[in-house]
Amino acid sequence: MKICILGAGALGSAIGGTLAASGADVTLVSRTQAHVDAINRDGLTLVSGNGETTVKVKAATTCRGLTLADLVIVLVKSFATREAVASVMPIVTPDTVVMSLQNGLGHEDIVSAVVGRERTMAGKTYVGGVYLAPGRVIAGTQDKLTVIGELDGCVSARALAIAAIFETAGLRCQVSDNIVGTMWDKLLINVSTGAISGVTGLAYGPLYGVSECEATGIAAVEEAMAVARAAGVGLSIATAREAWLMAAAGLPDEFKTSMLQSLERGSVTEIDYINGAVVRGGKRYGVPTPVNATLVACIKGVERRLQETAKGAVQ
């Protein structure tokens, strides 16, 4: 199976590199030229609690000229989904599966609008990744589950085949007959720490040492769970505190959420697809979401400050 990782940043590199290390035919697509050059020249170095592993894997900045893909895993930032998926069409065949493993809600609708619902699968992953330098990432894969599924809830042969490839690489993977519930489960994880880490600038070690941050994260998850219940979504996570603890399980103290990593790069975050999705759901179903609304406002404020700082630096 030829696999294309569309959006090989920290997480995409962690997953793609781990798959490649097991012998899978993987191509990483990243817009960062320095990252691509380093991978093609020296290999991709995966840093974990077990040490470092350097993997030989192909990398490119665009899909142009790549061979046809059997599986495209979408891991670009949420706001870039439509453009990125459109760019992969030259390597998509009638049998290609395009599967989003992105954080947040709504990506599968965007993917299916571009490639067709029959080619679209959805999933969520608890694998973590931190970009350290070109060609070098922290890969938080140990005991981290990835759940995938068909949009109609069937357990298909192609879903089972993809799961088997993940398992062969040492990436725990399950096929779900309730992928919508799975996506909400992952949303709870992201809601618990992403925005708080972004606002405070704290990696997981110090973040989990602040009781007020824990209380805020748990309160944000409780709101999200209330929205999910109002929407009739079946969750596997039973309590908000469980989501808070799951977010950091198996990850090093220096781990940084993707939202914090985006802010440190001066980039726009995915807040609208995470805490913002909870706020929109709350409005739709009449569920109050003041904690998530506050976190959205704070992250938007940080984004604006970074934009103004960058603008001043240019002037």
LONU-794356 format. One line per 8 residues: their letters; for each residue z negated, y negated, x of N, C-alpha, C, CB. Coordinates in steps of 0.2 Angstrom, whole numbers, always signed. Glycine has a CB too. Layout:
// LONU-794356
A = Z:Y:X:Z:Y:X:Z:Y:X:Z:Y:X ~ ...
// end
This chain:
// LONU-794356
MKICILGA = +0:+6:+4:+0:+0:+0:+0:-6:+4:-6:+0:-5 ~ +5:-11:+3:+5:-17:+7:+1:-22:+3:+13:-19:+8 ~ -4:-25:+7:-8:-30:+4:-8:-37:+7:-16:-27:+5 ~ -7:-42:+3:-7:-49:+5:-13:-52:+2:+0:-52:+2 ~ -17:-55:+7:-23:-59:+5:-20:-66:+5:-29:-58:+10 ~ -20:-69:-1:-18:-76:-2:-24:-80:-3:-14:-76:-9 ~ -25:-84:+3:-30:-88:+4:-35:-85:+9:-34:-89:-3 ~ -33:-84:+15:-37:-80:+20:-42:-86:+23:-33:-77:+25
GALGSAIG = -47:-88:+20:-52:-92:+23:-57:-88:+25:-54:-98:+18 ~ -64:-90:+24:-69:-86:+26:-70:-79:+22:-76:-90:+25 ~ -70:-80:+15:-70:-74:+11:-64:-69:+12:-72:-75:+4 ~ -58:-72:+11:-52:-69:+12:-51:-65:+19:-46:-73:+11 ~ -53:-68:+24:-53:-65:+31:-58:-59:+31:-54:-70:+36 ~ -64:-60:+28:-69:-55:+28:-66:-49:+25:-75:-58:+25 ~ -63:-50:+19:-61:-44:+15:-55:-41:+18:-60:-46:+8 ~ -50:-45:+20:-44:-43:+23:-45:-40:+29:-39:-49:+23
GTLAASGA = -49:-43:+34:-50:-40:+40:-54:-33:+40:-55:-44:+44 ~ -58:-32:+35:-62:-26:+34:-57:-21:+31:-67:-27:+29 ~ -52:-22:+27:-47:-18:+25:-43:-16:+30:-43:-21:+19 ~ -41:-21:+34:-36:-19:+40:-39:-15:+45:-34:-26:+43 ~ -46:-16:+46:-50:-11:+51:-49:-4:+49:-57:-14:+52 ~ -49:-3:+43:-48:+4:+40:-41:+7:+41:-51:+5:+33 ~ -36:+3:+43:-29:+5:+43:-25:+3:+38:-29:+13:+43 ~ -28:-1:+33:-23:-4:+28:-18:-9:+31:-28:-7:+22
DVTLVSRT = -12:-9:+27:-7:-13:+29:-8:-20:+26:+0:-11:+27 ~ -11:-25:+30:-14:-31:+27:-10:-37:+31:-21:-32:+28 ~ -8:-42:+27:-6:-48:+29:-11:-54:+26:+1:-50:+28 ~ -13:-58:+31:-18:-64:+29:-13:-70:+28:-24:-65:+34 ~ -14:-73:+23:-10:-80:+22:-15:-85:+21:-6:-80:+16 ~ -15:-90:+26:-20:-95:+27:-16:-102:+28:-25:-94:+32 ~ -18:-107:+25:-14:-114:+27:-17:-117:+33:-15:-119:+21 ~ -22:-114:+36:-25:-117:+43:-21:-114:+48:-32:-115:+43
QAHVDAIN = -17:-118:+52:-12:-115:+57:-16:-113:+63:-8:-121:+59 ~ -22:-116:+65:-26:-114:+70:-29:-107:+69:-31:-119:+72 ~ -31:-106:+63:-34:-99:+61:-28:-94:+62:-37:-99:+54 ~ -23:-95:+59:-17:-90:+59:-15:-89:+67:-11:-93:+55 ~ -14:-94:+70:-12:-93:+78:-17:-89:+81:-12:-100:+81 ~ -24:-90:+80:-29:-87:+84:-29:-79:+82:-36:-90:+82 ~ -28:-78:+75:-28:-71:+73:-22:-67:+76:-27:-71:+65 ~ -16:-70:+76:-10:-67:+79:-10:-66:+86:-4:-71:+77
RDGLTLVS = -14:-71:+89:-14:-70:+97:-20:-66:+99:-16:-77:+100 ~ -26:-66:+96:-32:-63:+99:-35:-58:+94:-37:-68:+101 ~ -32:-58:+88:-35:-53:+83:-41:-57:+79:-39:-47:+86 ~ -43:-54:+73:-48:-57:+69:-55:-54:+71:-47:-56:+62 ~ -60:-59:+73:-66:-56:+74:-71:-57:+68:-69:-60:+80 ~ -74:-51:+66:-78:-51:+61:-86:-50:+63:-77:-45:+56 ~ -90:-55:+62:-97:-55:+64:-101:-53:+58:-99:-62:+66 ~ -105:-48:+60:-110:-45:+55:-117:-43:+58:-107:-39:+51
GNGETTVK = -121:-41:+54:-128:-39:+56:-127:-33:+61:-132:-37:+51 ~ -121:-29:+61:-120:-24:+66:-117:-26:+72:-116:-18:+62 ~ -116:-32:+73:-112:-35:+79:-106:-38:+77:-111:-29:+84 ~ -101:-37:+82:-94:-40:+81:-89:-35:+82:-93:-46:+87 ~ -84:-36:+78:-78:-31:+78:-72:-36:+78:-78:-26:+72 ~ -67:-34:+83:-61:-38:+83:-55:-34:+80:-59:-41:+90 ~ -52:-36:+75:-47:-32:+71:-40:-35:+72:-48:-32:+64 ~ -35:-31:+74:-28:-33:+74:-25:-33:+67:-24:-29:+79
VKAATTCR = -23:-39:+65:-20:-40:+58:-15:-45:+58:-26:-41:+53 ~ -10:-45:+54:-5:-50:+53:-7:-56:+49:+1:-47:+50 ~ -5:-62:+51:-7:-68:+48:-1:-73:+48:-13:-71:+52 ~ -1:-77:+42:+5:-81:+41:+2:-87:+38:+11:-78:+38 ~ +6:-93:+38:+4:-99:+34:+7:-99:+27:+5:-105:+38 ~ +13:-96:+26:+16:-95:+20:+18:-88:+19:+22:-100:+20 ~ +20:-87:+12:+23:-81:+10:+30:-80:+12:+22:-79:+3 ~ +34:-85:+14:+41:-85:+16:+42:-80:+21:+43:-92:+17
GLTLADLV = +47:-75:+20:+48:-71:+26:+44:-64:+26:+48:-74:+32 ~ +39:-64:+22:+35:-58:+22:+38:-52:+18:+28:-60:+19 ~ +36:-46:+19:+39:-41:+16:+36:-40:+9:+37:-34:+19 ~ +39:-37:+4:+37:-36:-3:+30:-33:-3:+41:-32:-7 ~ +25:-36:-7:+18:-33:-8:+17:-29:-14:+14:-39:-8 ~ +13:-24:-13:+11:-20:-18:+5:-23:-22:+9:-13:-16 ~ +1:-26:-18:-5:-30:-20:-6:-36:-17:-12:-25:-19 ~ -7:-41:-21:-9:-48:-19:-16:-50:-21:-4:-53:-22
IVLVKSFA = -20:-51:-17:-27:-53:-19:-28:-60:-18:-33:-49:-14 ~ -29:-64:-23:-30:-71:-23:-37:-74:-22:-27:-74:-30 ~ -37:-77:-17:-44:-80:-15:-43:-87:-12:-47:-76:-9 ~ -38:-91:-15:-38:-98:-14:-43:-102:-18:-31:-101:-15 ~ -44:-108:-16:-49:-112:-20:-46:-113:-27:-49:-119:-17 ~ -50:-113:-32:-49:-113:-39:-43:-118:-41:-55:-114:-43 ~ -44:-124:-39:-40:-129:-41:-33:-128:-38:-42:-136:-38 ~ -32:-124:-33:-25:-123:-30:-22:-116:-33:-26:-122:-22
TREAVASV = -25:-113:-38:-23:-107:-40:-15:-106:-42:-27:-104:-45 ~ -13:-111:-47:-7:-111:-49:-1:-112:-44:-6:-116:-55 ~ -2:-116:-40:+3:-118:-34:+3:-112:-30:+1:-124:-31 ~ -3:-109:-28:-3:-104:-23:+0:-97:-26:-10:-102:-21 ~ -1:-96:-32:+2:-90:-35:+9:-91:-36:-1:-88:-42 ~ +12:-97:-37:+19:-98:-38:+22:-97:-31:+20:-105:-40 ~ +19:-98:-26:+22:-98:-19:+22:-90:-17:+18:-101:-14 ~ +19:-86:-20:+19:-79:-18:+25:-75:-22:+12:-76:-20
MPIVTPDT = +28:-78:-27:+33:-75:-31:+39:-71:-27:+36:-79:-36 ~ +41:-74:-21:+46:-71:-17:+44:-64:-15:+48:-75:-11 ~ +38:-62:-14:+36:-55:-12:+33:-51:-18:+31:-56:-6 ~ +34:-54:-24:+31:-50:-30:+37:-46:-33:+28:-55:-35 ~ +36:-39:-34:+40:-35:-38:+38:-33:-45:+42:-29:-33 ~ +42:-30:-49:+39:-28:-55:+33:-24:-55:+45:-24:-59 ~ +32:-20:-49:+26:-16:-49:+20:-19:-45:+28:-10:-46 ~ +21:-25:-43:+16:-28:-39:+10:-30:-43:+18:-35:-35
VVMSLQNG = +4:-29:-41:-2:-31:-44:-5:-38:-41:-8:-26:-44 ~ -6:-43:-45:-9:-49:-42:-16:-50:-45:-4:-55:-44 ~ -21:-49:-41:-28:-49:-43:-32:-54:-40:-31:-42:-41 ~ -35:-58:-45:-40:-64:-42:-47:-61:-41:-40:-69:-48 ~ -49:-63:-35:-57:-61:-34:-60:-68:-33:-57:-57:-28 ~ -58:-73:-36:-60:-80:-35:-67:-81:-38:-56:-85:-37 ~ -71:-86:-36:-77:-88:-39:-75:-92:-46:-82:-92:-35 ~ -80:-91:-51:-79:-95:-57:-75:-91:-62:-75:-101:-55
LGHEDIVS = -73:-95:-68:-70:-92:-73:-63:-95:-74:-74:-93:-79 ~ -58:-91:-77:-52:-94:-80:-46:-93:-75:-53:-101:-81 ~ -47:-90:-69:-41:-89:-65:-36:-84:-67:-44:-87:-58 ~ -39:-79:-71:-34:-73:-73:-29:-76:-78:-38:-68:-76 ~ -31:-81:-82:-26:-85:-86:-21:-88:-83:-30:-89:-91 ~ -23:-92:-77:-18:-95:-73:-13:-90:-70:-21:-99:-68 ~ -16:-85:-67:-12:-80:-63:-7:-77:-68:-16:-74:-60 ~ -9:-75:-74:-5:-71:-79:+1:-76:-82:-9:-69:-85
AVVGRERT = -1:-82:-82:+4:-87:-84:+10:-88:-79:+1:-94:-85 ~ +8:-86:-73:+14:-87:-68:+17:-80:-66:+10:-89:-61 ~ +14:-75:-66:+17:-68:-64:+18:-64:-70:+13:-65:-59 ~ +15:-65:-75:+15:-61:-81:+8:-57:-82:+21:-56:-81 ~ +6:-56:-88:+0:-52:-89:+0:-45:-87:-2:-52:-97 ~ +6:-42:-87:+7:-35:-85:+6:-34:-77:+14:-32:-87 ~ +6:-39:-73:+5:-39:-66:-2:-41:-64:+10:-43:-62 ~ -6:-43:-69:-12:-47:-68:-18:-42:-68:-13:-53:-72
MAGKTYVG = -22:-42:-63:-29:-39:-64:-34:-44:-62:-29:-33:-59 ~ -40:-43:-64:-46:-48:-62:-51:-44:-59:-48:-51:-68 ~ -55:-47:-55:-61:-44:-52:-66:-49:-49:-59:-40:-46 ~ -71:-47:-47:-76:-51:-44:-79:-48:-38:-82:-53:-49 ~ -81:-51:-33:-84:-48:-27:-90:-52:-25:-79:-48:-21 ~ -95:-48:-22:-101:-50:-20:-101:-51:-12:-107:-46:-22 ~ -95:-49:-9:-94:-50:-2:-95:-57:+0:-88:-47:+1 ~ -98:-59:+6:-99:-66:+8:-95:-67:+14:-106:-68:+9
GVYLAPGR = -93:-73:+15:-89:-74:+22:-91:-82:+24:-82:-74:+21 ~ -92:-83:+30:-93:-89:+33:-88:-90:+39:-100:-90:+35 ~ -84:-96:+38:-79:-98:+44:-83:-100:+50:-74:-103:+41 ~ -82:-97:+55:-86:-100:+61:-81:-104:+66:-88:-94:+65 ~ -75:-101:+67:-70:-104:+71:-63:-101:+70:-72:-104:+79 ~ -58:-104:+72:-51:-100:+71:-52:-93:+74:-46:-104:+75 ~ -50:-89:+69:-50:-81:+71:-57:-78:+71:-47:-81:+78 ~ -62:-82:+68:-69:-79:+69:-73:-81:+63:-72:-82:+75
VIAGTQDK = -75:-75:+59:-79:-77:+53:-85:-72:+52:-74:-76:+47 ~ -90:-74:+49:-95:-69:+47:-93:-65:+41:-102:-73:+45 ~ -94:-59:+41:-92:-54:+36:-98:-51:+33:-87:-49:+38 ~ -100:-54:+27:-106:-51:+24:-104:-46:+19:-110:-56:+20 ~ -102:-40:+21:-100:-34:+17:-105:-29:+16:-93:-31:+21 ~ -110:-28:+20:-114:-22:+19:-118:-22:+12:-120:-23:+25 ~ -117:-16:+9:-119:-15:+2:-117:-20:-3:-127:-15:+2 ~ -112:-24:-2:-109:-29:-7:-104:-26:-11:-107:-35:-3
LTVIGELD = -105:-26:-17:-100:-23:-22:-94:-28:-24:-104:-21:-28 ~ -89:-25:-25:-83:-28:-28:-81:-24:-34:-77:-28:-23 ~ -80:-28:-40:-79:-24:-46:-72:-27:-49:-84:-26:-52 ~ -67:-23:-50:-61:-24:-53:-59:-21:-59:-55:-22:-48 ~ -54:-24:-63:-53:-21:-69:-46:-24:-73:-58:-22:-74 ~ -44:-20:-77:-38:-22:-81:-40:-27:-87:-34:-17:-84 ~ -36:-32:-88:-38:-37:-93:-39:-34:-100:-33:-42:-94 ~ -36:-28:-102:-37:-25:-108:-43:-20:-108:-30:-22:-110
GCVSARAL = -46:-19:-103:-52:-15:-102:-50:-8:-101:-55:-15:-109 ~ -44:-6:-100:-43:+1:-99:-44:+3:-91:-35:+3:-100 ~ -46:+9:-90:-47:+11:-83:-40:+14:-81:-53:+16:-82 ~ -36:+10:-77:-29:+12:-75:-29:+16:-69:-25:+6:-75 ~ -23:+19:-68:-22:+23:-61:-22:+18:-56:-16:+27:-62 ~ -19:+12:-57:-18:+7:-51:-24:+4:-50:-13:+2:-54 ~ -29:+3:-54:-35:+0:-53:-39:+5:-49:-39:-1:-59 ~ -39:+12:-51:-43:+17:-47:-40:+17:-40:-42:+24:-50
AIAAIFET = -33:+17:-39:-30:+17:-32:-32:+11:-28:-22:+17:-33 ~ -33:+5:-31:-35:-1:-27:-43:+0:-25:-34:-7:-31 ~ -47:+3:-29:-54:+4:-28:-55:+9:-22:-57:+7:-34 ~ -50:+14:-22:-51:+19:-17:-49:+16:-10:-46:+25:-19 ~ -45:+12:-10:-43:+8:-3:-49:+4:-1:-37:+4:-4 ~ -52:+1:-6:-58:-3:-4:-64:+2:-1:-61:-7:-10 ~ -65:+7:-5:-70:+12:-3:-69:+15:+4:-71:+17:-8 ~ -62:+16:+5:-60:+19:+12:-62:+14:+17:-53:+21:+12
AGLRCQVS = -62:+8:+16:-64:+3:+21:-71:+1:+21:-60:-4:+19 ~ -75:+5:+17:-82:+4:+17:-84:-2:+13:-84:+2:+24 ~ -80:-4:+9:-81:-10:+4:-83:-6:-3:-75:-15:+3 ~ -89:-7:-5:-91:-4:-12:-86:-7:-17:-98:-5:-13 ~ -83:-2:-21:-79:-5:-27:-79:-1:-33:-72:-5:-24 ~ -80:-4:-38:-80:+0:-45:-75:-3:-50:-87:-1:-48 ~ -72:+1:-54:-68:-1:-59:-71:-2:-66:-62:+4:-60 ~ -71:-8:-69:-75:-9:-75:-70:-9:-81:-78:-16:-74
DNIVGTMW = -73:-7:-86:-70:-7:-93:-72:-14:-97:-71:-1:-97 ~ -76:-18:-93:-78:-24:-96:-78:-30:-91:-86:-23:-99 ~ -72:-31:-89:-71:-36:-83:-73:-43:-85:-64:-36:-81 ~ -73:-45:-91:-76:-51:-93:-83:-52:-92:-74:-53:-101 ~ -87:-47:-94:-94:-47:-92:-95:-47:-85:-97:-40:-95 ~ -91:-43:-81:-92:-43:-74:-91:-50:-71:-87:-38:-71 ~ -86:-54:-74:-84:-61:-71:-90:-65:-73:-78:-63:-74 ~ -93:-64:-79:-99:-68:-80:-105:-66:-76:-101:-67:-88
DKLLINVS = -106:-60:-74:-111:-58:-70:-111:-62:-63:-111:-50:-68 ~ -104:-62:-60:-103:-65:-54:-104:-73:-55:-96:-64:-51 ~ -103:-75:-60:-104:-83:-61:-111:-84:-61:-101:-85:-68 ~ -115:-80:-64:-123:-81:-63:-125:-81:-56:-126:-75:-67 ~ -122:-77:-52:-124:-77:-44:-122:-84:-41:-120:-71:-41 ~ -116:-86:-43:-113:-92:-40:-117:-98:-43:-106:-93:-42 ~ -119:-98:-49:-123:-104:-52:-130:-104:-49:-123:-102:-60 ~ -132:-98:-47:-139:-99:-44:-140:-102:-38:-142:-91:-43
TGAISGVT = -135:-102:-34:-136:-105:-27:-131:-110:-25:-137:-100:-22 ~ -125:-110:-27:-119:-114:-24:-120:-121:-24:-113:-112:-28 ~ -122:-124:-30:-123:-131:-31:-129:-134:-27:-123:-133:-38 ~ -134:-130:-28:-141:-132:-24:-140:-132:-17:-146:-127:-26 ~ -136:-127:-14:-135:-127:-7:-131:-132:-5:-132:-120:-5 ~ -126:-134:-9:-121:-140:-8:-125:-146:-8:-116:-140:-13 ~ -129:-147:-13:-133:-154:-13:-138:-155:-7:-136:-154:-20 ~ -141:-149:-6:-146:-150:+0:-144:-149:+7:-152:-144:-2
GLAYGPLY = -138:-146:+7:-135:-144:+14:-139:-138:+17:-136:-150:+18 ~ -142:-134:+14:-146:-129:+16:-142:-122:+16:-153:-128:+13 ~ -143:-118:+22:-141:-112:+22:-146:-107:+18:-139:-109:+29 ~ -145:-101:+18:-149:-97:+13:-156:-96:+16:-146:-90:+13 ~ -157:-96:+23:-164:-95:+25:-168:-100:+23:-164:-95:+33 ~ -167:-107:+25:-171:-112:+22:-171:-113:+15:-169:-118:+26 ~ -165:-112:+12:-165:-113:+5:-170:-109:+1:-158:-112:+2 ~ -170:-103:+3:-175:-98:-1:-182:-99:+1:-173:-91:+1
GVSECEAT = -183:-104:+5:-190:-105:+7:-193:-111:+3:-191:-107:+14 ~ -189:-114:-1:-191:-120:-5:-192:-118:-13:-185:-126:-5 ~ -198:-118:-15:-199:-115:-22:-196:-119:-27:-207:-115:-23 ~ -195:-126:-26:-192:-130:-31:-185:-128:-32:-193:-138:-29 ~ -181:-127:-26:-174:-125:-26:-174:-118:-30:-171:-124:-19 ~ -178:-113:-29:-178:-107:-33:-179:-108:-40:-184:-103:-30 ~ -184:-113:-42:-185:-114:-49:-179:-117:-53:-191:-119:-50 ~ -175:-122:-49:-169:-125:-52:-164:-120:-52:-167:-131:-47
GIAAVEEA = -163:-116:-47:-158:-111:-48:-159:-106:-53:-157:-107:-41 ~ -165:-104:-54:-166:-99:-60:-165:-103:-67:-174:-97:-59 ~ -167:-109:-67:-166:-113:-73:-158:-113:-75:-169:-120:-73 ~ -154:-114:-70:-147:-115:-71:-144:-108:-73:-144:-117:-64 ~ -147:-103:-70:-144:-96:-72:-146:-95:-80:-147:-91:-68 ~ -153:-97:-81:-155:-96:-88:-150:-99:-93:-162:-98:-89 ~ -148:-105:-92:-143:-109:-96:-137:-105:-97:-142:-116:-93 ~ -134:-102:-91:-128:-99:-91:-129:-92:-95:-126:-97:-84
MAVARAAG = -134:-89:-94:-135:-83:-98:-135:-84:-106:-142:-79:-96 ~ -138:-90:-108:-138:-92:-115:-131:-93:-117:-143:-98:-116 ~ -127:-96:-113:-120:-97:-115:-117:-91:-116:-117:-102:-110 ~ -118:-86:-111:-114:-80:-111:-116:-76:-118:-116:-75:-105 ~ -123:-76:-119:-125:-73:-126:-122:-76:-132:-133:-73:-126 ~ -121:-82:-132:-118:-86:-138:-111:-84:-138:-119:-93:-137 ~ -108:-82:-132:-100:-81:-132:-99:-73:-134:-97:-83:-126 ~ -105:-69:-135:-104:-62:-136:-102:-58:-130:-99:-61:-141
VGLSIATA = -104:-61:-124:-102:-57:-118:-108:-53:-116:-101:-62:-112 ~ -106:-46:-114:-111:-42:-112:-112:-42:-104:-109:-35:-113 ~ -118:-44:-102:-120:-45:-95:-124:-38:-93:-125:-51:-94 ~ -123:-37:-86:-127:-32:-83:-133:-34:-80:-123:-28:-78 ~ -133:-41:-78:-139:-44:-75:-144:-46:-81:-137:-50:-71 ~ -150:-43:-80:-155:-44:-85:-159:-50:-85:-160:-38:-85 ~ -161:-53:-79:-165:-59:-79:-162:-64:-74:-172:-57:-77 ~ -163:-70:-75:-161:-75:-71:-163:-75:-63:-163:-82:-73
REAWLMAA = -170:-72:-63:-172:-71:-56:-169:-66:-52:-180:-70:-56 ~ -166:-61:-56:-162:-56:-53:-156:-58:-50:-161:-50:-58 ~ -153:-63:-53:-147:-66:-51:-148:-70:-44:-143:-71:-56 ~ -154:-74:-44:-156:-78:-39:-157:-73:-33:-162:-82:-40 ~ -160:-68:-33:-162:-63:-28:-155:-59:-26:-167:-58:-30 ~ -151:-58:-30:-145:-54:-29:-140:-59:-24:-141:-52:-35 ~ -140:-65:-25:-136:-70:-22:-137:-69:-14:-137:-77:-24 ~ -143:-68:-12:-145:-68:-5:-145:-61:-2:-151:-72:-3
AGLPDEFK = -145:-56:-6:-147:-49:-4:-142:-47:+1:-146:-44:-10 ~ -144:-45:+7:-140:-42:+13:-137:-47:+17:-135:-38:+10 ~ -138:-54:+15:-134:-59:+19:-139:-62:+24:-132:-64:+15 ~ -137:-64:+30:-141:-67:+35:-144:-74:+33:-137:-68:+42 ~ -149:-76:+36:-152:-83:+35:-147:-89:+36:-158:-84:+39 ~ -142:-88:+40:-138:-93:+42:-132:-93:+37:-135:-92:+49 ~ -132:-89:+32:-126:-89:+27:-126:-95:+23:-127:-83:+23 ~ -120:-98:+22:-119:-104:+19:-114:-102:+13:-116:-109:+23
TSMLQSLE = -116:-105:+7:-112:-104:+1:-105:-107:+2:-115:-107:-5 ~ -100:-105:-2:-93:-108:-1:-93:-115:-3:-88:-104:-5 ~ -97:-117:-8:-98:-124:-10:-100:-128:-4:-102:-125:-16 ~ -105:-126:+0:-108:-130:+5:-102:-130:+11:-114:-127:+8 ~ -99:-124:+12:-94:-124:+17:-88:-129:+15:-91:-117:+18 ~ -86:-130:+9:-81:-135:+7:-84:-142:+8:-80:-134:-1 ~ -90:-143:+7:-92:-150:+8:-93:-152:+15:-99:-151:+4 ~ -95:-147:+19:-95:-148:+26:-88:-150:+29:-98:-142:+30
RGSVTEID = -83:-147:+26:-76:-148:+28:-73:-155:+25:-72:-143:+27 ~ -77:-158:+21:-75:-164:+17:-70:-162:+12:-72:-168:+22 ~ -70:-156:+9:-65:-154:+4:-69:-154:-3:-63:-146:+5 ~ -64:-154:-8:-66:-154:-15:-69:-147:-16:-61:-156:-20 ~ -74:-146:-20:-77:-140:-21:-74:-137:-28:-85:-141:-22 ~ -77:-131:-30:-75:-127:-36:-80:-128:-41:-74:-120:-34 ~ -84:-134:-41:-89:-135:-46:-87:-134:-53:-93:-141:-44 ~ -81:-137:-54:-78:-137:-61:-77:-130:-64:-72:-141:-62
YINGAVVR = -76:-125:-60:-75:-118:-62:-82:-114:-62:-70:-115:-57 ~ -87:-117:-59:-93:-113:-59:-99:-116:-63:-96:-113:-51 ~ -103:-121:-61:-107:-124:-65:-104:-128:-71:-112:-129:-61 ~ -98:-131:-69:-94:-134:-74:-92:-130:-80:-88:-138:-71 ~ -90:-123:-78:-88:-119:-84:-94:-117:-88:-86:-112:-80 ~ -100:-117:-86:-106:-116:-90:-107:-122:-95:-113:-116:-86 ~ -106:-128:-92:-107:-134:-96:-101:-134:-102:-106:-141:-92 ~ -95:-133:-100:-90:-132:-105:-92:-127:-110:-83:-131:-102
GGKRYGVP = -94:-121:-108:-96:-116:-113:-102:-118:-117:-98:-110:-109 ~ -107:-122:-114:-112:-124:-118:-110:-129:-124:-117:-128:-114 ~ -105:-133:-122:-103:-138:-127:-99:-134:-133:-98:-143:-124 ~ -95:-129:-131:-91:-125:-136:-96:-121:-141:-87:-120:-132 ~ -101:-118:-138:-106:-114:-142:-112:-118:-144:-107:-108:-138 ~ -113:-124:-143:-119:-128:-145:-125:-126:-141:-120:-127:-152 ~ -124:-124:-134:-130:-122:-130:-132:-128:-125:-129:-115:-127 ~ -138:-130:-125:-139:-136:-120:-139:-133:-113:-146:-138:-122
TPVNATLV = -136:-137:-109:-135:-135:-102:-137:-141:-97:-128:-133:-100 ~ -143:-144:-98:-144:-150:-94:-145:-149:-86:-151:-153:-96 ~ -147:-143:-84:-148:-142:-77:-141:-141:-74:-152:-135:-76 ~ -137:-137:-77:-130:-137:-74:-126:-143:-74:-126:-131:-78 ~ -127:-147:-80:-124:-154:-80:-126:-158:-74:-125:-157:-87 ~ -133:-158:-73:-135:-162:-67:-133:-160:-61:-143:-162:-67 ~ -132:-153:-59:-129:-151:-53:-122:-153:-52:-130:-143:-53 ~ -118:-152:-58:-111:-155:-58:-111:-162:-55:-108:-154:-64
ACIKGVER = -115:-166:-59:-115:-173:-57:-117:-174:-50:-120:-177:-61 ~ -122:-171:-47:-124:-171:-40:-118:-169:-35:-130:-167:-39 ~ -115:-164:-37:-110:-162:-32:-104:-167:-33:-107:-155:-34 ~ -102:-169:-38:-97:-174:-39:-99:-180:-35:-96:-176:-47 ~ -105:-182:-35:-107:-188:-31:-107:-187:-24:-114:-190:-33 ~ -108:-181:-22:-108:-179:-14:-100:-179:-12:-111:-172:-13 ~ -96:-176:-17:-89:-177:-15:-86:-184:-15:-85:-173:-21 ~ -88:-188:-19:-86:-195:-19:-89:-199:-13:-89:-199:-25
RLQETAKG = -95:-197:-11:-97:-200:-5:-93:-198:+1:-105:-198:-3 ~ -91:-192:+2:-87:-189:+7:-80:-192:+7:-87:-182:+7 ~ -78:-193:+1:-71:-197:+1:-71:-204:+3:-69:-196:-7 ~ -77:-207:+1:-77:-214:+3:-79:-215:+11:-83:-218:-1 ~ -83:-210:+14:-84:-210:+21:-77:-209:+25:-89:-205:+23 ~ -73:-204:+22:-67:-203:+25:-62:-209:+25:-64:-196:+22 ~ -62:-212:+19:-58:-218:+18:-60:-223:+23:-58:-220:+11 ~ -67:-224:+24:-69:-229:+28:-67:-228:+36:-76:-230:+28
AVQ = -67:-221:+37:-66:-219:+44:-58:-221:+46:-67:-212:+45 ~ -54:-220:+41:-47:-221:+42:-46:-229:+43:-43:-218:+36 ~ -49:-233:+38:-48:-240:+39:-51:-243:+45:-51:-243:+33
// end
